[in-house]
Amino acid sequence: MFTNADVLEMIRLLEECYPDPDCALHYKKDYELLFAARLAAQCTDARVNTVTPTLFSRYPTLEALATADIADMEKIVHPCGFYRVKARDIIAASAMLLGVFDSKVPDTMEELLRLPGVGRKTANLILGDIHKLPAVVVDTHCIRLSNRIGLVNIKDPVKIETELRAILPPDKSSDFCHRLVLHGRAVCTARNPACSRCCLAKYCKYAKENIV
C-alpha cells in the first residue's frame, strides 16, 4: 500500500523524466483530437498520425466531415483498421457535434459519451487535453504500468480509473497518464521492462520482485 507521499514522489519522478507529457496524437482543432482518438482504437498513434493529415485536409470542417462520402472516408481511414465502423462513427459524431452541441466538443463525461464511438478513454483524453479538467486516461500502458507498479491490482479499465482518481491529485492526473504512456514506451515495455533504469524501481512491485 502506497502512502500519499509515495504517490506524490512517483509523480515527481515521472515529471522529472518526462517534462513534456504531450499527447502523441497530432491535431489542430478540438474535434480533430476526438476523431484521431477514435482512429487510434486498436491502432498505433504513429499510424493514426499518418492518416489524419489526409483526412482533415480532404474534409477540413465539421460540415464537410458530417456530409462525407462514406466509401471515400473508409478508404482514407483503412490503414487504422476497423475502417467501416470508424468512418461511420466519425461522420455520425460530426453531425451530432453540429446538430446537438453547437459545433463544440462537449466538456462533460456524460455528453461526450453520447457521441458515436466515444468511450471513457477518449472522453477522459478530451476532458484532460482539450478542457484541462481532471481526467484519468486508462489505455494499455496505464493498465500495464499501474498494475506492475502496484497502484492497482485489477484489469478492468473503469475500476482502474476509479482507483487512480482516488489516489492522484486531480490537477496531476491527466499528465500522469500521459507520462505512463511515455514511460511504457521507453522503459516499462510490455515484454522486456528495463527495471534497472526505471525511475520508479524503488517503489515498483514488479521491479522489487524481479531485480536481483
C-alpha positions as CSV (number, residue, x, y, z in Angstrom):
1,M,0.0,0.0,0.0
2,F,1.4,3.4,-1.0
3,T,1.2,6.5,1.1
4,N,0.2,9.9,-0.3
5,A,3.8,10.9,-0.1
6,D,4.8,7.8,-2.1
7,V,2.4,8.7,-4.9
8,L,3.5,12.3,-5.0
9,E,7.1,11.2,-5.2
10,M,6.3,8.9,-8.1
11,I,4.5,11.8,-9.8
12,R,7.6,14.0,-9.3
13,L,10.0,11.4,-10.6
14,L,7.9,10.9,-13.8
15,E,7.7,14.7,-14.2
16,E,11.5,14.8,-14.0
17,C,11.9,12.1,-16.6
18,Y,9.2,13.3,-18.9
19,P,8.8,17.1,-18.6
20,D,6.6,17.5,-21.7
21,P,3.8,14.9,-21.5
22,D,2.1,15.9,-24.7
23,C,-0.5,13.7,-26.3
24,A,1.1,11.6,-29.1
25,L,-1.8,12.2,-31.4
26,H,-1.4,15.2,-33.7
27,Y,-4.3,17.7,-34.0
28,K,-5.0,21.4,-34.6
29,K,-8.7,21.6,-33.8
30,D,-10.5,20.2,-30.7
31,Y,-12.7,17.8,-32.8
32,E,-9.6,16.5,-34.6
33,L,-8.3,15.0,-31.4
34,L,-11.7,13.4,-30.8
35,F,-11.5,11.7,-34.2
36,A,-7.8,10.9,-34.0
37,A,-8.6,9.1,-30.7
38,R,-11.4,7.2,-32.4
39,L,-9.0,6.0,-35.1
40,A,-6.4,5.0,-32.5
41,A,-8.6,2.3,-31.1
42,Q,-6.7,-1.0,-31.8
43,C,-4.2,1.0,-33.8
44,T,-0.9,2.8,-33.0
45,D,-0.7,6.6,-32.6
46,A,2.1,6.7,-35.1
47,R,-0.2,5.1,-37.8
48,V,-3.0,7.4,-37.0
49,N,-0.7,10.4,-37.4
50,T,0.0,9.3,-41.0
51,V,-3.7,9.1,-41.8
52,T,-5.2,12.2,-40.2
53,P,-3.4,14.8,-42.4
54,T,-5.2,13.3,-45.4
55,L,-8.5,13.0,-43.6
56,F,-8.6,16.6,-42.3
57,S,-7.3,18.1,-45.5
58,R,-9.9,16.3,-47.5
59,Y,-12.6,17.2,-45.0
60,P,-11.4,20.4,-43.3
61,T,-14.6,21.3,-41.4
62,L,-17.2,19.6,-39.3
63,E,-19.7,20.2,-42.0
64,A,-17.5,18.5,-44.6
65,L,-17.0,15.5,-42.2
66,A,-20.7,15.2,-41.5
67,T,-21.5,15.0,-45.2
68,A,-18.5,13.0,-46.2
69,D,-18.8,10.2,-48.7
70,I,-18.7,7.0,-46.6
71,A,-16.8,5.0,-49.1
72,D,-14.1,7.7,-49.5
73,M,-13.7,8.0,-45.8
74,E,-13.4,4.3,-45.4
75,K,-10.6,4.3,-48.0
76,I,-8.8,7.1,-46.1
77,V,-9.0,5.5,-42.6
78,H,-8.5,1.9,-43.9
79,P,-4.9,1.7,-42.6
80,C,-6.2,2.2,-39.0
81,G,-8.2,-1.0,-39.0
82,F,-11.9,-1.4,-38.3
83,Y,-12.3,1.2,-41.0
84,R,-16.0,0.8,-41.7
85,V,-17.2,1.4,-38.1
86,K,-14.6,4.1,-37.6
87,A,-15.7,6.0,-40.7
88,R,-19.3,5.7,-39.7
89,D,-18.7,6.9,-36.2
90,I,-16.7,10.0,-37.4
91,I,-19.4,11.0,-39.8
92,A,-22.2,10.5,-37.2
93,A,-20.3,12.2,-34.4
94,S,-19.6,15.2,-36.7
95,A,-23.3,15.5,-37.4
96,M,-24.1,15.3,-33.7
97,L,-21.5,17.9,-32.8
98,L,-23.1,20.2,-35.4
99,G,-26.7,19.5,-34.5
100,V,-26.7,18.9,-30.8
101,F,-23.5,20.6,-29.4
102,D,-23.4,23.8,-31.5
103,S,-20.1,22.6,-33.2
104,K,-18.3,22.4,-29.8
105,V,-16.7,19.4,-28.3
106,P,-18.5,18.8,-25.0
107,D,-16.8,19.3,-21.7
108,T,-18.6,16.7,-19.6
109,M,-18.2,12.9,-19.5
110,E,-21.9,12.4,-19.8
111,E,-22.2,14.5,-23.0
112,L,-19.0,13.1,-24.6
113,L,-20.2,9.5,-24.1
114,R,-23.3,10.4,-26.2
115,L,-21.1,10.8,-29.2
116,P,-20.8,7.7,-31.5
117,G,-17.7,5.8,-30.9
118,V,-16.6,7.6,-27.8
119,G,-15.8,5.6,-24.7
120,R,-14.4,6.6,-21.3
121,K,-10.8,6.5,-22.5
122,T,-11.4,9.0,-25.3
123,A,-13.7,11.1,-23.2
124,N,-11.1,11.4,-20.5
125,L,-8.5,12.4,-23.1
126,I,-10.7,15.2,-24.3
127,L,-11.5,16.4,-20.8
128,G,-7.9,16.5,-19.9
129,D,-6.2,17.7,-23.1
130,I,-8.9,20.0,-24.5
131,H,-10.7,21.2,-21.5
132,K,-7.9,21.0,-18.9
133,L,-10.2,19.2,-16.5
134,P,-9.2,16.3,-14.1
135,A,-9.0,13.1,-16.1
136,V,-7.7,9.6,-16.0
137,V,-7.0,8.1,-19.4
138,V,-6.8,4.3,-19.0
139,D,-5.1,2.9,-22.0
140,T,-3.0,-0.3,-22.4
141,H,0.1,1.4,-21.0
142,C,-1.8,2.7,-18.0
143,I,-3.3,-0.7,-17.3
144,R,0.1,-2.5,-17.6
145,L,2.1,0.0,-15.6
146,S,-0.4,0.8,-12.8
147,N,-0.7,-3.0,-12.2
148,R,3.1,-3.6,-12.4
149,I,3.9,-0.7,-10.0
150,G,1.2,-1.9,-7.6
151,L,-1.0,1.2,-7.7
152,V,-3.9,-1.1,-8.6
153,N,-4.5,-4.8,-8.8
154,I,-7.2,-5.1,-11.4
155,K,-7.5,-5.1,-15.2
156,D,-10.9,-3.5,-15.6
157,P,-10.4,0.0,-17.1
158,V,-13.3,1.6,-15.4
159,K,-12.3,0.3,-12.0
160,I,-8.7,1.3,-12.6
161,E,-9.9,4.8,-13.5
162,T,-11.9,4.9,-10.2
163,E,-8.9,3.7,-8.1
164,L,-6.4,6.1,-9.7
165,R,-8.8,9.0,-9.3
166,A,-8.8,8.2,-5.6
167,I,-5.1,8.5,-5.2
168,L,-3.9,11.0,-7.8
169,P,-4.2,14.8,-7.3
170,P,-6.8,15.9,-9.7
171,D,-4.6,18.6,-11.3
172,K,-1.9,15.9,-11.9
173,S,-4.0,13.0,-13.1
174,S,-4.1,13.7,-16.8
175,D,-0.4,14.4,-17.2
176,F,0.4,11.4,-15.0
177,C,-1.4,9.2,-17.5
178,H,0.4,10.7,-20.5
179,R,3.7,10.1,-18.6
180,L,2.8,6.5,-18.1
181,V,2.4,6.2,-21.8
182,L,5.8,7.7,-22.4
183,H,7.4,5.5,-19.7
184,G,5.7,2.4,-21.0
185,R,7.1,3.0,-24.5
186,A,10.6,4.0,-23.3
187,V,11.3,1.8,-20.3
188,C,8.4,-0.3,-19.0
189,T,7.7,-2.1,-22.2
190,A,5.2,-5.0,-22.4
191,R,7.8,-7.8,-23.0
192,N,11.1,-6.5,-21.6
193,P,10.7,-3.9,-18.9
194,A,14.0,-2.2,-18.2
195,C,13.7,-2.2,-14.4
196,S,17.4,-1.5,-13.9
197,R,17.0,2.0,-15.4
198,C,13.4,2.7,-14.2
199,C,12.9,5.9,-12.2
200,L,10.1,4.2,-10.3
201,A,12.0,1.0,-9.4
202,K,12.3,2.0,-5.8
203,Y,8.5,1.9,-5.5
204,C,7.5,-0.7,-8.1
205,K,6.2,-4.0,-7.0
206,Y,7.3,-5.7,-10.2
207,A,10.8,-4.3,-10.0
208,K,11.3,-5.4,-6.4
209,E,10.3,-8.9,-7.3
210,N,12.4,-9.1,-10.5
211,I,15.6,-7.1,-9.9
212,V,18.2,-9.4,-8.3
